[in-house]
Amino acid sequence: MNIPPNHPRRESLLIRERLVEGFKKGVVAPEGLIAHGRGECFDYLLGERTHDFALKAARVAVAHMLLAKHPVISVNGNTAALVPREIVELAETVGAKIEVNLFYRTREREEAVARQLLEHGAVEVLGVGEDASATIPELFSERRRVSPRGILIADVVLVPLEDGDRTEALRRMGKTVIAVDLNPLSRTARAASVTIVDNIVRAIPLMIKEAKQLKSMEKARLEEMIRSYDNNAVLQEALRAILERLRELSSSQLLINP
């Protein structure tokens, strides 16, 4: 699709095109297209920009990953379609493993997502085929299947574009869960240890930038960042930002009079 450089919705349309291409390649499920539209609505409400509360959460998320013994980045179809190269770079920067995990799971989709990541520089991708031989207790969807070398033994798991059931189940297992979710009201956002309320196409590059800066920081300072973090306060800030934007829009002239 040829999108004019001056089109007011160019970036949004380019993101949609990447998802459509991912769908054609078998990476994105049809339901993933619907989920993206829901998230895009919240991005409108956030002004389609990264806020200070997202930066705060991203820094703490990176601190968790840098201090972790077994950090893992869980990847679904939308994530693989939108930020495959960035996921690989983040994993390399923080020393994390990459694992495929899908709600609408088939062997073909597992392989398609893994192939997408490998084509963008990943050396190894877990959670494909027989490697997903372990299960998450008390979870009954296909997301329960995980790698015994990855999510099962992970102490910190990054779950961008996640569903709430697995976030809650991972927390019950004692894991630190980092979510990227544009909806601060979602079960995922509320159940996660750290929630980055931002678009994934902005959040993952932000995490890479922060990881490169924080890698040289002393362990004690990273631990203090984590201790002083309040995820509930971050979600409240996100909601206030949405409310403020709605107030601004409601008091402005939304319609152009003839």
C-alpha positions as MATLAB code, in Angstrom:
seq = 'MNIPPNHPRRESLLIRERLVEGFKKGVVAPEGLIAHGRGECFDYLLGERTHDFALKAARVAVAHMLLAKHPVISVNGNTAALVPREIVELAETVGAKIEVNLFYRTREREEAVARQLLEHGAVEVLGVGEDASATIPELFSERRRVSPRGILIADVVLVPLEDGDRTEALRRMGKTVIAVDLNPLSRTARAASVTIVDNIVRAIPLMIKEAKQLKSMEKARLEEMIRSYDNNAVLQEALRAILERLRELSSSQLLINP';
ca = [
       0.000    0.000    0.000;
       1.333    3.406   -0.989;
       0.785    5.795    1.921;
       1.583    9.471    1.160;
       4.377   10.883    3.379;
       2.095   13.736    4.479;
      -0.862   11.540    5.395;
      -1.987   12.513    8.938;
      -2.353    8.853    9.945;
       0.764    7.595    8.164;
       2.461    5.955   11.180;
      -0.733    4.271   12.282;
      -1.375    2.965    8.770;
       2.183    1.652    8.475;
       1.710   -0.289   11.706;
      -1.518   -1.758   10.356;
       0.268   -2.773    7.169;
       2.925   -4.621    9.178;
       0.189   -6.516   10.979;
      -1.588   -7.366    7.740;
       1.694   -8.607    6.280;
       2.206  -10.659    9.453;
      -1.259  -12.132    9.003;
      -0.469  -13.127    5.426;
       2.728  -14.849    6.622;
       0.848  -16.789    9.293;
       2.472  -14.872   12.156;
      -0.593  -12.881   13.253;
      -3.918  -14.515   14.091;
      -7.140  -12.878   12.817;
      -8.011  -12.130   16.429;
      -4.719  -10.249   16.730;
      -5.953   -7.694   14.227;
      -8.986   -7.045   16.426;
      -6.804   -6.754   19.522;
      -4.627   -4.164   17.795;
      -7.655   -2.016   16.998;
      -8.653   -2.051   20.651;
      -5.180   -0.970   21.695;
      -5.061    1.730   19.031;
      -8.130    3.310   20.613;
      -6.254    3.727   23.896;
      -3.254    5.122   22.037;
      -5.517    7.865   20.675;
      -6.552    8.658   24.240;
      -2.905    8.877   25.275;
      -2.144   11.271   22.435;
      -0.036    8.648   20.613;
       3.085    9.557   22.560;
       5.223    8.182   25.373;
       4.439    9.730   28.760;
       6.691   10.102   31.792;
       4.886    7.280   33.592;
       5.749    4.919   30.730;
       9.387    5.992   30.890;
       9.395    5.395   34.644;
       7.975    1.889   34.178;
      10.362    1.096   31.318;
      13.380    1.978   33.470;
      12.234   -0.250   36.311;
      11.373   -3.038   33.869;
      14.891   -2.910   32.487;
      16.328   -2.880   36.013;
      14.421   -6.082   36.752;
      15.711   -7.726   33.583;
      19.314   -6.689   34.214;
      19.204   -8.089   37.756;
      17.400  -11.296   36.777;
      19.080  -14.697   36.714;
      16.819  -16.051   33.977;
      15.004  -13.229   32.109;
      12.739  -14.294   29.246;
      10.901  -12.289   26.599;
       7.621  -13.947   25.639;
       6.590  -13.232   22.048;
       3.182  -13.539   20.426;
       2.177  -12.938   16.808;
       1.529   -9.187   16.986;
       4.828   -8.585   18.776;
       6.719  -10.623   16.185;
       5.055   -8.707   13.359;
       5.602   -5.230   14.801;
       8.979   -5.250   16.555;
      10.941   -8.425   15.716;
      14.336   -6.765   15.322;
      13.818   -4.699   18.460;
      12.895   -7.789   20.506;
      16.122   -9.457   19.399;
      18.178   -6.377   20.272;
      16.551   -6.025   23.686;
      17.175   -9.702   24.441;
      20.830   -9.341   23.493;
      21.224   -6.174   25.562;
      19.764   -7.581   28.797;
      20.845  -11.196   28.298;
      17.326  -12.604   27.963;
      16.025  -15.663   26.157;
      13.230  -15.354   23.596;
      10.254  -17.712   23.706;
       7.197  -18.066   21.483;
       3.920  -18.199   23.384;
       0.549  -18.097   21.639;
      -3.099  -18.173   22.681;
      -4.236  -19.279   19.210;
      -1.521  -21.883   18.970;
      -0.735  -24.170   16.067;
       2.562  -25.731   15.057;
       2.479  -23.649   11.880;
       2.102  -20.384   13.817;
       4.804  -21.344   16.294;
       7.202  -21.927   13.426;
       6.102  -18.775   11.585;
       6.720  -16.589   14.656;
      10.067  -18.261   15.337;
      11.089  -17.838   11.704;
      10.203  -14.144   11.827;
      12.472  -13.677   14.847;
      15.305  -15.744   13.381;
      15.136  -13.741   10.161;
      15.623  -10.595   12.249;
      18.718  -11.802   14.038;
      17.652  -14.163   16.824;
      20.129  -16.972   17.472;
      17.672  -19.200   19.356;
      13.909  -19.139   19.848;
      12.336  -21.339   22.522;
       8.787  -22.643   22.821;
       8.403  -24.271   19.418;
       7.101  -27.807   18.997;
       8.404  -30.317   21.509;
      10.363  -27.609   23.308;
       7.064  -26.342   24.772;
       6.840  -29.450   26.941;
       6.221  -27.843   30.339;
       2.982  -26.317   31.586;
       1.939  -23.386   33.759;
      -0.230  -24.617   36.670;
      -3.887  -23.540   36.824;
      -3.877  -22.287   33.237;
      -5.955  -24.129   30.661;
      -5.460  -22.235   27.401;
      -2.699  -23.047   24.928;
      -0.638  -20.356   26.660;
      -0.005  -22.888   29.445;
       2.586  -24.629   27.265;
       6.076  -23.252   27.910;
       9.682  -24.233   27.495;
      11.379  -25.858   30.509;
      14.479  -23.893   29.482;
      12.629  -20.597   29.273;
       9.472  -19.302   30.922;
       9.172  -22.237   33.316;
      12.435  -21.361   35.088;
      12.359  -17.604   34.427;
      12.392  -15.215   37.357;
      11.478  -12.212   35.173;
       9.193  -12.457   32.127;
       8.431   -9.653   29.680;
       4.969  -10.283   28.238;
       4.146   -7.586   25.669;
       0.558   -7.639   24.374;
      -0.427  -10.288   26.901;
      -3.676  -11.789   28.157;
      -4.605  -11.444   31.807;
      -4.968  -15.143   32.614;
      -1.326  -15.956   32.005;
      -0.082  -12.801   33.690;
      -1.977  -13.783   36.820;
      -0.749  -17.384   36.595;
       2.878  -16.289   36.206;
       2.553  -14.002   39.221;
       1.164  -16.902   41.278;
       4.314  -18.819   40.335;
       6.344  -16.062   41.982;
       7.665  -14.508   38.788;
       8.144  -10.812   38.127;
       5.950   -9.990   35.120;
       6.533   -6.960   32.920;
       3.638   -5.987   30.665;
       3.354   -3.589   27.742;
      -0.306   -2.623   27.551;
      -2.010    0.511   26.238;
      -5.055   -0.154   28.411;
      -4.315    0.730   32.065;
      -7.630   -0.869   33.066;
      -6.912   -4.307   31.628;
      -6.432   -7.354   33.835;
      -2.933   -7.722   32.422;
      -2.007   -4.154   33.339;
      -3.372   -4.519   36.861;
      -1.887   -7.976   37.505;
       1.629   -7.254   36.227;
       4.534   -6.328   38.483;
       5.487   -3.515   36.093;
       3.186   -2.129   33.411;
       4.488    0.034   30.590;
       1.392    1.885   29.344;
       2.585    2.655   25.843;
       2.479    1.426   22.268;
       4.815   -1.520   21.790;
       6.449    0.159   18.780;
       7.603    2.913   21.149;
       8.027    0.870   24.340;
      10.527   -1.738   23.122;
      12.915    0.815   21.535;
      12.627    2.817   24.768;
      13.580   -0.258   26.783;
      16.608   -0.837   24.547;
      17.751    2.741   25.091;
      17.285    2.449   28.856;
      19.033   -0.932   28.979;
      22.132    0.462   27.290;
      22.239    3.292   29.830;
      21.504    1.186   32.920;
      23.841   -1.714   32.153;
      26.737    0.119   33.787;
      24.724    1.137   36.863;
      25.625   -0.411   40.212;
      23.422   -3.265   41.397;
      22.443   -1.370   44.550;
      21.076    1.545   42.523;
      19.039   -0.773   40.300;
      17.627   -2.457   43.388;
      16.680    0.920   44.867;
      14.841    1.840   41.652;
      12.815   -1.336   41.986;
      12.085   -0.857   45.702;
      10.767    2.667   45.174;
       8.505    1.729   42.263;
       4.716    1.608   42.670;
       2.917    0.058   39.704;
      -0.506    1.063   40.971;
       0.626    4.692   41.076;
       1.835    4.410   37.477;
      -1.547    3.058   36.360;
      -3.252    5.926   38.175;
      -1.011    8.401   36.347;
      -1.971    6.809   33.045;
      -5.658    7.104   33.839;
      -5.224   10.750   34.836;
      -3.461   11.426   31.532;
      -6.385    9.897   29.635;
      -8.908   11.904   31.678;
      -6.998   15.124   31.102;
      -6.840   14.500   27.368;
     -10.578   13.821   27.278;
     -11.189   17.100   29.142;
      -9.035   18.976   26.647;
     -10.806   17.420   23.697;
     -14.260   17.962   25.158;
     -13.555   21.659   25.674;
     -12.088   22.212   22.206;
     -13.863   22.650   18.909;
     -13.999   19.089   17.623;
     -16.067   19.789   14.542;
     -15.227   22.171   11.720;
     -18.270   24.286   11.049;
     -19.156   24.919    7.416;
];
